[in-house]
Amino acid sequence: MKKSREGRTAPEGESPLLSREYWAAIRVWYKSGGRHHLPWRQNATPWNIMLAETLLHRTRADAIQVLYPRITEEFPGPAAIVKRESEWLEMSRSAGLTWRAVTFVSACKELLAQHGGLVPSEREALLALPGVGHYIASAVRCFGFGIPEVIVDSNTIRLSSRISGRALVASRHRSREVQKAVASLGEVGRPSSPADNYALLDLATKVCRITKPDHWGCPIRATCATGKHVIAGSASTSAT
Ligand code: SF4
């Protein structure tokens, strides 16, 4: 086990799933294929990321990206949400985010009471906020503070599972097995930088999709267990 920049013990991959060569291919793909246009990537402050990830939880990015610029303009920090709670709830309700919006008000009150209105960078402090789980804590630390993190969500679990050929159960996302498997996606099996985590999430969302993954257009098909299997099967079928 290795210590992260803040001294936390970070999960390590058993061995890296992707060599430097394939990480180079992912980064080239990300330059043109990444979702750089998403508004929360333009001004990734800890507050903006916490807000965006709360809105995005179990919601498609395209449903939130229309509303997001207006929300960040109207509510630039937790004080604005607490002060104009009914407006916040109304705006969130219009996007179907009722219960999360209520919980987020509680989190904003905690930020004001315990952290001077600022989003903390420590994992434990983030996890103590209402509605903040491990995924949001990791996203805030990585994308908001620039701290290398292992981002464990259904996308990175699917990617790790398909590349390794090991069946991972997404619902067991806090298990040591899944944590280690996702950590092993990082270059040399370590937590990834913000840009590399965005690249993994975008690759999973746009190429290694839940249904109809684009194996042939995938920059890592030559090293992926599932991709190699599917492509070899297709070649043998077309040769008969
Ligand atoms: S080759 Fe296919 S299964 Fe493997 S990572 Fe790429 S899209 Fe996913």
Boltz pocket constraint, residues with backbone or C-beta under 6 A from the ligand:
constraints:
  - pocket:
      binder: B
      contacts: [[A, 159], [A, 162], [A, 163], [A, 207], [A, 208], [A, 209], [A, 213], [A, 214], [A, 215], [A, 218], [A, 219], [A, 220], [A, 221], [A, 222], [A, 224], [A, 225], [A, 226], [A, 227], [A, 228]]
      max_distance: 6.0
